[in-house]
Amino acid sequence: MSVTEKRLADAIRVLSMDGVQAANSGHPGMPMGMADVATVLFKDYLKFDPAAPGWHDRDRFVLSAGHGSMLIYALLHLSGYTRPTMADIRNFRQMGSPCAGHPENFELAGVEATTGPLGQGLAMAVGMAMAERHLNATFGDPLVDHRTWVIAGDGCLMEGINHEAIGLAGHLGLGRLNVLWDDNKITIDGAVSLSSSEDVLARYAATGWHVTACDGHDFGDIRRAMDEAMADPRPSLIACRTRIGQGAPNKAGSHKVHGSPLGEDEITATREALGWDLPPFELPDDVKAAWAETGTRGKKAHADWQGRLASHSDKDEFERRMAGKLPAGFSIQSYLDGLIAEPKKVATRKASEMALDAINVQLPEMFGGSADLTGSNLTQSKDQKVAFSRDDYSGRYVYYGIREFGMSAAMNGIALHGGMIPYGGTFLVFSDYARNAIRMSALQRLRVVYVMTHDSIGLGEDGPTHQPIEHVMSLRMIPNLEVFRPADTIETAECWALALQQESTPSLLALSRQNLPQLRTDASENLCAKGAYTLVTSGTAPKVVLIATGSEVEIAVNAAKLLEAQGVATNVVSMPSMSRFLAQEEGYRASVLPQGALRVSIEAGTTFGWATITGTDGINIGIDSFGLSAPAQEIYDHFGLNAQSVAARVSAALV
């Protein structure tokens, strides 16, 4: 007798409730409620091969409602992935188990994205769908022809990023994207009606999506809705009407099953109701065998794809891009040599554009964009004349619209998909809109590049609403995020080169609006690689070391000249990356910041954190208030950020 789909789904339910109960922590309600939908998806629709979880043409499955992580852990275990093992599931949410409280892409193959911050999983899936279409346009159906599936909850659809993400997906016509909405009408506080009365399907339809609904506990109706979605050329939202905690006789349908263990009594009652008479973490042999069979369904498709890849003319290039490796011989040295021969005084945002012109022509995987600030961020290179659109997915530049958060999450999805290097721009002050997605870039170890321009009071008249103060330093606090603030054309190009070399670290370039002189006269070595270096050396042992970043390096150089004229031996250190410098061995750090010299930091932003570099007996020159609306130089003078004021303050400290 064959195992029923209901029985397969019940295996998910019991593993979910048992895992949460053992941890005494977690969310059993969503996995139990969506078990039927997930069973149909994995059994009959999702293209995957557990024996080759990195298969490039697999379907992507994103559990956007990451709090229901036991759903994906159960699915991966049951369908035949090497991990999680049953021992891993027993140790759900415990130290050392890959079954973390929320799914983490670096812990388990089959977890395509780290989710938990609601809405971002769906938004990252938009990026995955964009990547699929672009690579399909580049390499064709034989190599790239897959779908992106999402399970999302009410919270994912309520978050503001959902508006940004679905608007972008609808505009781009991403018909390979299908979202399964767990429409259980429950949030942590209680019924959804406590906080929301919107017509979700109408909202999605208004953004260009195909929408449909199904009974999330009727296997035939689930299939009908999935078939309908797959047949429609638009992205699809399927409202799966479910009962949270389905199977629990006393708590199902209540917010009480959302974020708490069922409790021993309710688990016993659930086992009885389901006819499940085995102890926790034990499965019937016939259920295990039936689930294992679902994992073999994709083997033929995978083998056929391998055959197509082996004979494809672009095999080597496709594999290089998907591996995330830069092409042999990639270099921007000739561009740097040209700058040395003909120095340029330009804003570092312009220097970034110039560097991109040299980079993008060599790297077809570069995929740029801006949140409606292309002309200000200067993120579109000369060879990106074709925009990525529903009419031409081969384009390498995206007009994201005013969607900073959505853009950043989409870039994470593009990077997670593989085969492309996404970068995107906005004003640095608006990094606040994108901040959690930037944090998720770092947490997920993704090569994403954020081009953040107008990085200080140097933007002038737009005033304090647009002038970053705390932003650069606060971004430096995010683990595994490389924050670069280059001083000129050479440093900007060097920072771009470093960003591209880092396969598992995102980078953020903080770039000026105002023109800056080219200070470097040699580019034979990437001096930014160590985070900081001595730009100007005094003829004798320095009494003062001026440490500056970005646009303030020019101020430091001029202040040093004034101090030298007073007989004060002064070195100037440019520090484009504080984190890189702090990671250097002690000998190098001591050579740049010698003991005994007065250390002075200069940055047009908060002074908070600079004592790490200068010591408590150093001087930190910056801005610890909001900015002003005025011409840039007047604001700099107001805050004492000019060579004369810096030199005077240093001289006073030496008396």
N, C-alpha and C positions, 0 to 999 in steps of 0.2 A: 504494500500500500504506500503510495507516494506521500511525502510530507506536505501538508497544506501550507499555503502562504501565511495563513494566520499563525501556524505553529512556528514558522521561520521568524515572523515578526515578534512572537512571544519570547523567542530566544534573546532578542535585543532588549525586550522589556525586563526580563529577569536579570540579565547581566547588568543593565543600567541601575536597577534598584539595589542589586546586591553590591555593586561597586560603590555607590553613594553611601549605602548603609555601613559598609566596612570602613570607609573613610570618615564616617559621621559628618560628612560635608559634601555639598554638591547639589546638582539640579536634576532630579529624576523625572520630573513631569514632562519636559519637552521630548526627551528620547522615547519615553513610553507613548506619548501622543503621536509622534511622527514615525513610529516604528513601521507601520503599514506602508506609508509613502516611501520610506527609505528602502524597504524590502523590494518593492516594485522597481525602484530606480536601479538598485544594484543588481537585481536578478535579471532584468530585461532591457534596460536602456543604457546604463553607463558603460562606456567603452574603456576597459582597463584590464591590466594583466598583473596580478599580485606578484608574479615571478619576475616582473620587470617594471617596478613602480616608476622608474624614470623614463619609460617609453615616451618619446617626444610627441607622438600623435595620440596620446591617451586623452580622454575627456578629463576636464578639470572639475573636481567636486569641492565646493567650499561650504563649510558649515559656518555660515555667518553668525548664527545664534550659538556662539562658541561656549556659552555657559552650559549647553547641553552636550558637553564633550563626550560623555559616555556613549552617545549615539555613534560617533565616528570610531571610537575605540572598539565598540562592539562590532561594527561593520567591518573594520579592517581585520580584526581577529577572526571573525566568522568566515570571511571570504578568502582567507588564505595568505594574508601578508605574514612575513616572518615575525614581525612584531606589530602590535603588542601581543605578548604571550599571555596565557591565563594568569601567570604569576605577576605580570605587569599590571593586569586589570585588578587583581587582588590588592595591589599596592597603589591603586588609584589615589592621586593627590598626595602621595608620600615621597619623601626624599629619595632620589635615585630612580624613581619610576618614570618612564617616558610618557605615562598617562598623566600629564599635568592637569591642573584645574581647568585650564582652557587649552585648546589644541595649539601645539607649537610646531612650526614647519621644520625646525632643525632637530626635533626629537624623533619623529616618526615619518618614514616614507609613507606616502598616501595622504598625509596632512599637507595640503597644498598651500595653506596660508595660516599664519597665527591669527586667531580670532578671539573675540571676547569683548573688546570695545565695540559696542553695537553699531551696526551700519557699515562698518569698515570692511567686513568680509564681502558684502554685496558690492561695495564700491571697488574693492580690489578685483572682484570677479569681472567688473566692467573692463578693467585694464587687461585682464587675461583674454577676454573676448576681443578686445582691440588688437592684442598681440597676435591672436590666432588669425584674424582677418588680414593683418599686414603681412605676416609670414606666408599666408596662403597666396596673397597677391604676388609675393616675391618668388616663392618656390613651387606653387601650384598644388592642386588637389592630391597628387600622388604622395606628397610628403606632409602636408598640413591640411587636415580636414577633420576637425573635432569640435565638440561642444563644451560649453561651460555650464555647469549645474550648481545651483545654490539652494540651500535650505536656510530660510530667514524667518525670524519671529516678528512679533508686533513691535518690539523695541527697535529692531533694525529698520523698520519702515517708519517709525516715528522720528528717529534721529534726523537732524538737519541735513547731514551728509547724504541721506537718501534722496532728498530733492535734487541735489547736485548730480549724484550718480545716475539716477534714472533719466534725468533730463539729457545728460550727455549720451547715454546709451540709446535713448530714443532718437535723438538727433542724428546719431551715426548709423542707425539702422542695424544694430548688432543682433541679428536674428539667430545667431548660434548661442545666445544667452537665455537660459530658462531659470526662473526663480520660483521655488516652491515655498509658498508662504504658509507657515504654521499658524493658521487662522483659528487659534483656540480661545480668543477673546479674554485672555487672562494676562495680567502683569503681576509683578511682585506685590503691589499694593492691593490688588483685587481685580475686579472686572475692568476691561479696557474702557468701558463706558464711563468710568470715573474720570477719565482724563481725555478721552478722544471720542469724537462723533463724526469724523470725516468719512467720506466715501473713498476708500483706498483704491478700489478698482477704477473709479472715475478719474482719480488723480493720475494713475498710471496711464490710462487710456489717453488722457489729455497730453501726455508727454510723448505719445507715439508708440506706446506698447500695445501688444496684443494681450488681452486679459480673458481669463476663464476661471471657473471654479469647479470644485469636485468635493465629494464626500471623502474625507481623508481616511476613512475606515472601510471603504468599499473598493476592493482591489480592481474591479472592472471599471469603476468610474475614474479611479486614479489613472488607469491606462488610457481611457478615453481622453482625459485632459492632457496627458503627456503627448499623445499622438497629435492632438490638435495644436499644441504648442510647437512641436517639431515641424509641423506642416506650414506654419505661418512664417513669413519672411521677417517679421518684426521680433524684437526681444519679447519674451512672454513672462507674464506673472500668472501663476496658478494659485488661486486661493484654496488651500486644502483645509476644509472645515474639519477640525479635529477636536478631541476632548483631551485636555492636558491630564497626564497621569492615567491614560486609558489602561484599563485592566485592574486598577486599584479600586476595590468595591466601595470604599468609604470616602476616599479623598480625591478621586478622579473628578475633574471639572472645577476644582477649587484652587485658589492661589496657594493654599497650604502645601501643595505638592510641587510648587514651582522651585523653591530654593532650599528645601530641607529634606533630609532622609525620611522615608515613609514611616520608619519605626518598625520594630520587630512584629508587633501585632498585625499591622497592616500588610507587611510583607508575607506573613503566614496566610492571611486572608486572600491576598493576591495570588499566591501559589495555588491555593484551593480553587479560586475562581478560574484560573487559567488551566487547571488540571496539570500543574507542573509539580511533580512529586520528588524532584531531585534536590539535594542540598545546594547551598550557594556555590556558584562558580563551577557547577557540573552541568553538562549538556548531554542529551540523549544521542546515541551514536547515529541514528538516522537523521537527526537534525544537523549534526556536524557534517555528515556526508553530503546532505542536500545543500548546505551553505557552501561547502568546499567546491561543489560543482558549479555554483554561480561564478566562482573565481576563475574557472577554466574557460568561460564563454568567450573571453577576449583573446585567447591564445592564437586562434587562427588569424584574426584581424591583425594581430601583432606580427605574426610570421609573414603574412602577405605584405605588410608595410616594410618589414626588413628586406624582403626581396626587391621591392620597388626602390628602396634607399640604395641598395647595393649596386643597382644599375643606373642610378640617376646621375646625370652629368654634373649636378651641383652638390654631390654627396659631401665632398671635403669642406666646402664653404658652409653648407648647412650644419654639419657637425661642429665646425669651429665656432659658429655663432651660438649654437645651442649649448656648447661647453663653456661659453663666456670667455673665450680666449681672444686676445687681440691678435691681429694678423702679424706674421713674422715680418720684421722690417718696419713696423709702425714707428714713426718718429716725427717730431716737430722741430728737430734741430735746425733744419734749413730755414724754417720760419723764424726761429730765435736768432739765427745768424743774420737774417735780414734786419731784424730790429736793432741789433748791435751796430750794423752798418748804417742804418738810418733810424735813429731814435724817434719815438713818437710820444707826444704829450697828449694823452687822451684819458677820458674817464676809464676806470677799470671795467665798467660795464661794456664800453666800446672795445677795450682790450680783450674782453671775453668773446665778443662777437668775432674779432679778428682771429683769435685762437681757434674758435669753432670753424671758421672758414678753412683753416689749415688741418683741423682734425676730421671734420665730417666728410670731406672728400676722400679720406682714407678709410673711414669706418662706416660702412653702409648700415651697420646696426644702430648707429646713433639716431635716437627718436626724440625730437625736441618738441617744445611747446611753451605756451605762456597762458596765464589766467587773464587774458584780455589786456596784456601790457607788452605785446611784442615790440612795438616801437620804442618802449622805454627800457625793457629788459634786454633788448637786442639779442634775442635767443635764436633767431632764424638765420641760418647761414646761407650763403649764396647758392649752394647746391640743393637747398630744400625749397625749391620753387613750387612743388606740388604739395598741397595740403592733404592730410589724411582725412578722408570724407567718405560718406556712403556711396559717392560716385567714383571714388578712386582710393581704394585701401592701400595702394602702393606708396602713398605720400608719407613723408617722414617728419611732418610737422603738424602739430595739433593745435587748433584754436579751441582752448578749453573753456573759454568764456569766463565770467566772473565766478569761478568755482575753485578757489585755492585749496580747500580741503578735498574736494572731489578729485581735482587734478593730482594731488599728492598721493591719495589712496590708489588712484588708477595707475600711477607710475609704479607703486609698489606691486600691483598686480601684473604689470608688464614685466617687471624684473623677475617676479616669481615664475611667470610663464617661461621665461628664458628666450634667448635668441636676439635680444635687443637691449640697448643701454638707454634707459629713459632719463631725460632731464627736462626741467620745466622752471619757468620764472614767474616771480611776482616781486612786489616791494618787500623789503626785509621786515617792515613793521607788520605786514600781513602774514608773516610766519606764524603769528598767534592763531590765525584761522586754521592753519595747516599743522599745527604743532603735534597733535597726537598721531597723525599719519607720519610725520618726520620721525617721531619716537618709534613708531612701528617699523619704519625702514631700518632703524638701528637694531631693534630687537630681532628682526627677521634676517639680519645680516645681508642686506641687499645693496647692490651697486645702483644707487639712484643719486642723481646730482641735482641739487637745488640751487638755482641761480637767483640769488636775492639781491636786488639792486636798491639804490637810494638808501644806502646803509647807515646814514648818520644825519646830523644837523646840516650836513653839506648839501642836502636837497633844498634847503632854503625856505622860500616863501610859503610852501604848503603847510608849514607849521608843525606844532607838537603832535597832532593826530597822526602825522605821517613820518615823524622823525624817530627812529629807533634810539632807545637809550639803554634799556636793560637787555635787549634782544640778543646781541652777540654773546654776552657772557652767559646768559641763561641757556642758550643753545649749546655752549661749550660744556654745560653740565650734563648733557644727555650722553650716557655711555655709548661707545662705538659709533659716535657721529663725529666726523672730521669737519671742523669749522675752519675755513680758510678766509683770511682777510688780506688779500694781496695789495701791494703798494704801487705797482706800476705794470707796464705791459709784460715785462719779463716774468715777474712773479705770478701774474695772472695765468700766463701760459704754463708755467711750471706747476701751478696748483691744479690746472686742468689735467695735466699729464699724470699727476699723482692720484687724482680722483679716479681716472680711468684704470689705473693699475690695481685699484683695490676692489677685488671681486666680492668681498663680504663686508664692506663698510660703505655706508652712504656718505656723501660729502655735501657741504653747503658752502657756496662761495658768496661772501658778503662784499658787494661791489659798489663803487662810488658813482654818484651822478656827476660830480664835478671833475674837470680835467686835472690830471696829475702828471708831473714830469717823470720821464724815464730816469730812474736813479741808478739802475744797474748798467755797468759798462762791460760786463763779461757774462756769458751764458754757457760756458763750457761745462759747467756742472750744475745740477739742479740743487741750488742752495736751500730751497724751501723744503726739501726732503727731510731735513732735520728740524724743521719747525721754526728755527730762529738761527740767525747768523750775524756776524759783525759786518755791517755795511760800510761804516766809516771807522777807521782806526786812528787814534791819536799817536803822535810820534813817541810818546813815553807811556809808562804805565798809567792807565786811566784813573782819574780821581772820581769821575762821574761816568755812568753808563746810562744813556737814554734809550729806553726800550719802547718801540712804537709799532703800531699795526696800520695797515691800509693808508688812508689819506694823511694820517698824522706822522708817517715816516718822513715826509717832506718837511714838516714842522720841526721834527727832531734834528734833521740834517742842518737846517738853518740855525736852530738854537745852539747846536754844537759849534758852529762857526763863531757865534757870539761869545760863547764860553771860552773857546780856544783863544780868542782875541784878548780875553781877560786873564789868560794864563792858566786856565783850568783845563787840564787834559781830559778830553771827553771822547768816548766811543759812542757810536750809534748802532743799535741792534734792531734789525727788522724781525718781527715775530709773526709771520703769517699764520702759523698754527701753534697755539699754546700747547695743545695735547701732544703733538709730535715732539715739541721741545722737551716737555716733561718726561717723555718716554726715552730720551737719550741717556746714554751712560754718563755717570757723574763727571768723568774727566772732560767730556765735551761741554757739558753745561757750565763747568767751572771756567773753561776757556772763554766762553761767551760772556759769562757774568762773573768776573774775577772777584774774589774776596777782597774786602777793603774799600771797594769803590761804592759810592752812593748810587743806588739804583733808582731810576725814575721812570715810571710808566706813563705813557701818553696815548690815550685813546678817547675818541669822541663818543663816549658812552659811560656807563656806570663804572665807578672805581672799585665796586665790589668784586672781590676775587683776585685783584692784582697783587695783593700782599703775598700771595703764593710765589710770585716772581720776585718782587722787590724786597720781601721781608718786612717786618713791622717797623723797621727803622728807615725804610725807603719813602719815596714820595710818589703818590698816585694822583696824576692829573687827568681829570675827566669831567663828567657831568652827572651829578646825582640829583637832578631834578628834570622836569620835562623841558622840552626845547622851546623855541620861539618862532614866530612868523616874521621873517625879515630876510633880506639878502644874506646868503650863506656866510660871507666874510664878516659881516657885522655880528652874526651869531657867534662865530668862532672867537672874535675879539671879546664879545661880552663874557664868554666863559673862560677867557684866558688861554685859549688854545691858539696861540701864535708864538713865533720864535722869541719875540721880545719878552712876553710874559713868562714863558717857560724858563728862559735864561735868568730872568730876575728872581723867579721863585727858587731856582737851584742855587743861585748866588747867595740868596738870603739864608738858605739852609746850611751853607758852608761857612758862614761867619761864626 
